[in-house]
Structures are given as structure tokens and as C-alpha cells.
Amino acid sequence: MMVTTQDRYGESNGAQPALPGSYGQAPNGYRLPAGTRLGPVRLQVADLARSLPFYVETLGFREVARDAGQATLAAHADDRVLVELVERRGVRPAGRGLLGLYHVAILLPDRASLGRFVRHLSESRTPAGAGDHLVSEAFYLTDPDGLGIEVYVDRPRETWHRLGRELMLATDPVDVRGLVAEAGEEAWSGMPAGTVIGHVHLHVGSIEQAQAFYSEALGFDRMTWRYPGALFLGADGYHHHLGTNTWAGAGARPPADTDARLLEWTIELPRATDVAAVSQSLSDAGYPVEWAGEGDGMATTQDPWGTRVRWRAAGAGMHA
């Protein structure tokens, strides 16, 4: 739903504090557990030598491994893998009319870090969009292959508001001056420890199908559903681990192997029993599940538009 700055918290529009348990719509069946988080994303790019300066120098990741056309990236002073770049020479840039990735969202641990990042973008003359979403403050960039990247920080949960059961989101101007002031004199030195993948946002062909797959089958709660052309889903009360939208248009197509694209994103669950429960829920809904690796701690499937999602027990393959 679109909410303006002046009335975002006004009692006249029925806004109420979003207290734990007071917002969101749970699926009818299986529900993802408390402690659900996101793990790394895998992105297909045309040229590692071209992409790495953007991810390392502009975004501030640390390269922890490179082998056979793949590079693994993490935050500084933190070994948790966040991004895997996979080179496929000759792939076309991502562009309009494609389903799949809208953006990968990198969540910084505090507002001062985002202020330092924004000042770094200004000093390096890197163009970026921005949006105040009421629950977060965000900046948007595009990598050399046209893949969308968001860098953001959350507002404290006690400041979130709801209308009925629906969490309030908006796209308002960011207070850039105040954000940079909070950074103090410290310079940006790269993604700090505690940086995580906060959410993934996808172009989909149908909001109804997205709800059936990602909420009713996979188990996300529906958090915001009247934002024009979009549905936001989360677990454990988070504003969204997943955004879905139909903004690519009616004629949008799934990306091909020859397109720069999101190859896979990851959901991390507290226990191996949760991995089994997600797998059973998806299988019961008619979606094929592939078990990956040894044991029962990891599995994958594809959404209705071919985007692969992996779910695994926390700790499985998390570190470089």
C-alpha cells in the first residue's frame, strides 16, 4: 500500500504499532519456524574480471575464494558466505521483460554503516536510487550485468506499524543528510561483520501463483499484500525475506541459461527436521523436491518461473 510521509503513523488512517503476533497472515498449512533466515545467493555473470571490482570495491565485499570461473564473497571479519559469482562467458545482460531477479538485498548491521556506505557511493560517484520503506532505509544499484542490488538497514521493530493485519510499507524519500551525519567521521572500509542477505525480490508471472508456492507450499507468512502489483512474505515476524512483483509486465519470460541471472537463493532453517518439513509440504503441494549433498540437511526446488531455491539446516555450508 502506498503511504505518504506525513500520514505514515497517523491514527486517522488506522495505523497501529506492529506488536509481535499482531500482523501478517500465516499460510493455511505448514509455516516456516522462528529462526528462519536467508543464506547465500548465486549469481550468473558474464565476466568475473569485470564483476569483481564492483562487488569488492564498490559494494565492499571481501573475496574469500576463486576457482574455475567462480568467486565466493563475504563481509570483512566474517567468514559467512553471502554471494557466489558464477562466470558464464557471453551471457546477455539482465534487462526489462525478464522474470526472476529484481534485486538481492544486503542488510547492514546498523544505520551508521549505511551512512558510511552512502558517503562512499557519493565519493566514488556511483549512481544509486533510494527509498524509505518505513521499516527500512534502502539504496539501489545495478551490477555490470544489469542485476539489481539493494543495500539497506532495518528500523527497530518497535517503530513498525500495521493497518489491520497488514504491515505498512511505502517508498518515500530517504533522509540522506541525517543518514550520513550518523556515520560520523569513520570512513567506509567494506561490508562490516554482521552483514547478511536480508531478502530477495523476484519478478514473477502471477501474484496468486507466488502466494500458492511461496506461502501455502513453502510456508512464508504474507506480510504486505496491497502494495501495487506486489506481495511481500516473511518468517519469524520479519517484514520480508521475499518480495514478489509483476512489474516486469504480462509478456515477461523466464531467464535463459544465456542471460545474467539469479541461479539460486537460500533459506536457512534452525534444524534438519525443518528441512524435512519444508520438503514434505512442497511435495504434498505437487512441487518436485531434490535432495542435495549428503544426509537430509539440504534440498532444492524451482518456483513456477524457474528460479531455484535451496533450503538447508543452519550451519550447513555457511562458511568459506
C-alpha positions in Angstrom: 0.0 0.0 0.0 1.3 3.5 -0.7 1.7 5.6 2.4 3.0 9.2 2.4 5.5 10.5 4.9 3.0 12.9 6.6 0.4 10.2 7.4 2.6 7.1 7.8 1.9 6.9 11.6 -1.4 8.9 11.7 -4.2 7.4 13.9 -6.6 8.8 11.3 -5.7 6.1 8.9 -6.0 3.4 11.5 -2.3 2.7 11.9 -1.3 0.7 15.0 2.1 -0.4 16.3 3.1 -3.7 14.8 3.5 -5.7 18.0 4.7 -9.3 17.8 1.9 -11.5 16.5 -0.4 -8.6 15.6 0.5 -8.6 11.9 0.8 -10.9 8.9 -1.3 -13.8 7.5 0.0 -17.3 8.1 -0.3 -20.0 5.5 -3.1 -22.5 6.0 -0.7 -25.4 6.4 3.0 -25.6 7.0 4.6 -22.4 8.4 8.3 -21.6 8.4 9.7 -21.7 12.0 11.1 -18.9 14.2 14.8 -18.5 13.4 14.4 -18.7 9.6 16.9 -16.6 7.8 18.4 -16.3 4.4 21.7 -17.7 3.2 23.9 -17.0 0.2 22.8 -16.2 -3.3 24.4 -17.5 -6.6 24.5 -15.1 -9.5 25.5 -15.8 -13.1 27.7 -13.1 -14.6 29.5 -12.7 -17.9 33.0 -11.8 -16.7 34.4 -12.2 -13.2 37.2 -9.8 -14.0 34.6 -7.1 -14.7 32.2 -8.0 -11.9 34.7 -8.4 -9.0 35.7 -4.7 -8.9 32.0 -3.8 -8.5 31.4 -6.3 -5.7 34.7 -5.8 -3.9 35.5 -2.1 -4.4 32.0 -0.6 -4.9 29.9 -2.8 -2.6 32.7 -3.7 -0.2 32.7 -7.4 -0.1 35.8 -9.5 0.6 36.8 -12.1 -1.9 37.5 -15.3 0.0 37.9 -17.9 -2.8 38.1 -18.1 -6.6 38.3 -21.2 -8.6 37.3 -22.4 -12.1 35.2 -19.4 -13.0 33.6 -18.9 -9.6 34.2 -16.4 -6.8 33.0 -16.5 -3.2 32.3 -13.3 -1.3 31.9 -12.5 2.4 31.8 -9.4 4.6 35.0 -8.3 6.3 35.9 -10.1 9.6 33.1 -12.6 8.9 33.5 -15.9 7.1 29.8 -16.4 6.3 29.5 -16.8 2.5 27.0 -14.2 1.2 27.4 -14.1 -2.6 28.7 -16.6 -5.1 29.5 -15.3 -8.6 29.5 -17.9 -11.4 31.0 -16.9 -14.7 29.4 -17.9 -18.0 31.1 -16.1 -20.9 28.8 -14.4 -23.3 25.6 -14.2 -21.2 23.4 -11.3 -22.0 22.8 -8.5 -19.5 19.7 -8.8 -17.4 17.1 -6.3 -18.6 13.4 -5.5 -18.9 10.9 -8.2 -19.6 12.7 -10.9 -17.6 11.2 -12.9 -14.7 13.5 -13.9 -11.9 15.7 -11.5 -10.0 14.5 -7.9 -9.3 17.2 -7.4 -6.6 19.3 -9.1 -4.0 19.1 -7.1 -0.7 22.2 -6.9 1.5 21.3 -6.0 5.1 23.9 -3.9 7.1 24.0 -4.3 10.9 23.4 -0.6 11.8 22.4 2.8 10.4 25.9 4.3 10.8 27.3 1.6 8.4 24.7 2.5 5.8 25.6 6.2 6.2 29.3 5.4 5.6 28.3 3.3 2.5 26.2 6.2 1.1 29.1 8.6 1.6 31.4 6.1 -0.2 29.0 6.0 -3.1 29.0 9.8 -3.3 32.8 10.0 -3.1 33.1 7.3 -5.8 30.4 9.0 -8.0 28.4 5.7 -8.1 24.8 6.3 -9.1 22.1 4.8 -6.8 18.4 5.0 -6.2 16.9 5.3 -2.7 13.7 4.6 -0.8 12.5 4.9 2.8 10.2 1.9 3.2 9.0 2.8 6.8 10.5 -0.5 8.1 13.9 0.1 6.4 16.1 2.6 4.5 17.5 1.4 1.2 19.8 2.2 -1.7 19.7 0.5 -5.1 22.4 -0.2 -7.5 22.9 -2.2 -10.7 25.9 -4.5 -11.2 27.8 -4.7 -14.5 25.4 -7.4 -15.8 22.3 -5.4 -15.0 21.5 -7.4 -11.9 19.8 -5.4 -9.1 21.4 -4.9 -5.7 19.9 -3.3 -2.7 21.9 -2.2 0.4 19.8 -1.4 3.4 19.3 -1.1 7.1 16.3 -2.0 9.2 14.4 0.3 11.5 13.9 -1.1 15.0 10.8 -3.4 15.1 9.2 -1.3 17.7 8.8 1.5 15.1 7.0 -0.7 12.6 3.2 -0.1 12.1 0.3 -2.0 10.6 -3.1 -1.4 9.1 -5.2 -4.3 10.3 -3.0 -7.4 9.9 -1.0 -5.8 7.1 2.5 -4.4 7.8 2.9 -0.8 6.5 5.4 -0.4 3.7 6.0 2.6 1.4 8.6 4.2 -0.9 9.3 7.7 0.5 12.4 9.9 0.1 15.4 9.0 2.3 16.8 11.4 4.8 20.3 11.2 3.2 21.7 14.1 5.2 20.7 12.6 8.5 21.9 9.2 7.4 25.4 10.4 6.5 25.6 12.5 9.7 25.0 9.3 11.7 28.1 7.8 10.1 30.4 10.2 11.9 33.9 10.7 10.7 34.7 7.0 10.1 35.3 6.1 6.5 33.7 3.1 4.7 36.0 0.1 4.9 33.8 -2.5 3.3 30.9 -4.6 4.4 31.2 -5.0 8.2 30.9 -8.1 10.2 27.2 -8.9 10.8 26.2 -8.1 7.2 23.7 -10.7 5.9 21.5 -11.3 2.9 18.3 -9.7 4.2 15.9 -10.5 1.4 15.5 -11.4 -2.2 13.0 -9.7 -4.5 11.7 -11.5 -7.6 9.8 -10.7 -10.8 7.0 -13.3 -11.0 4.3 -14.1 -13.6 1.4 -14.1 -11.1 0.9 -12.9 -7.5 -1.7 -15.7 -7.0 0.8 -18.3 -8.1 3.6 -16.7 -6.0 1.3 -16.9 -2.9 0.4 -20.5 -3.6 4.1 -21.6 -4.0 5.9 -19.4 -1.5 3.3 -19.1 1.2 0.9 -22.1 1.1 3.5 -24.6 -0.1 6.9 -23.3 1.2 5.5 -21.7 4.4 6.2 -18.0 4.4 3.7 -15.6 6.1 2.1 -12.9 3.9 3.2 -9.6 5.4 2.1 -6.9 2.9 -0.3 -7.7 0.1 -1.9 -4.4 -1.1 1.3 -2.7 -2.3 0.5 -2.2 -6.1 1.5 -5.3 -8.1 3.5 -6.9 -5.3 3.3 -9.4 -2.4 5.9 -9.4 0.5 6.5 -12.5 2.5 8.5 -13.2 5.6 9.1 -15.6 8.5 9.5 -15.1 12.3 7.8 -11.6 12.1 10.4 -10.1 9.6 9.0 -7.5 7.2 10.0 -9.6 4.3 12.5 -12.3 3.4 11.0 -12.4 -0.1 9.4 -9.8 -2.3 7.5 -10.8 -5.4 6.1 -8.5 -8.1 4.5 -8.5 -11.5 6.2 -5.3 -12.6 8.1 -7.0 -15.5 4.9 -7.0 -17.4 2.5 -9.5 -18.9 4.9 -10.7 -21.6 7.9 -11.2 -19.3 9.8 -14.5 -19.8 11.9 -16.6 -17.5 15.6 -16.0 -18.0 17.5 -18.5 -20.2 20.9 -20.0 -19.5 22.3 -17.3 -21.8 21.1 -14.5 -19.5 22.8 -13.0 -16.5 20.5 -14.1 -13.7 19.9 -15.4 -10.2 20.9 -19.0 -10.2 19.8 -19.8 -6.7 18.9 -18.3 -3.3 19.0 -20.0 0.1 16.7 -20.3 3.1 18.4 -21.3 6.3 16.3 -23.2 8.9 17.1 -23.9 12.5 17.1 -27.8 12.3 17.3 -30.6 9.9 13.8 -31.6 10.9 12.7 -28.2 9.5 14.3 -29.1 6.2 12.3 -32.3 6.0 9.1 -30.4 6.9 9.5 -27.9 4.1 10.3 -30.7 1.7 7.2 -32.6 2.7 5.0 -29.5 2.4 6.2 -28.8 -1.1 5.9 -32.4 -2.2 2.3 -32.5 -0.8 1.5 -29.5 -2.9 2.9 -31.2 -6.0 6.3 -29.5 -6.4 9.3 -31.7 -7.0 12.0 -31.7 -4.4 15.6 -32.7 -5.0 17.8 -33.6 -2.0 21.3 -32.2 -2.3 24.5 -33.4 -0.8 24.9 -35.9 1.9 22.3 -36.6 4.6 19.0 -34.8 4.9 20.2 -31.3 5.7 19.7 -29.6 2.3 17.1 -29.7 -0.6 16.1 -27.6 -3.6 13.2 -27.0 -6.0 12.3 -24.4 -8.6 9.5 -21.9 -8.3 6.8 -21.8 -11.1 9.1 -19.5 -13.2 12.3 -21.5 -12.9 14.0 -19.7 -10.0 15.8 -22.2 -7.9 15.5 -22.0 -4.1 17.6 -24.1 -1.6 16.7 -24.7 2.0 19.1 -26.1 4.5 19.8 -26.5 8.2 21.7 -23.6 9.8 25.4 -24.3 9.7 25.3 -26.5 6.5 27.8 -25.0 4.1 27.6 -21.5 5.7 31.3 -20.7 5.8 34.1 -20.4 3.3 
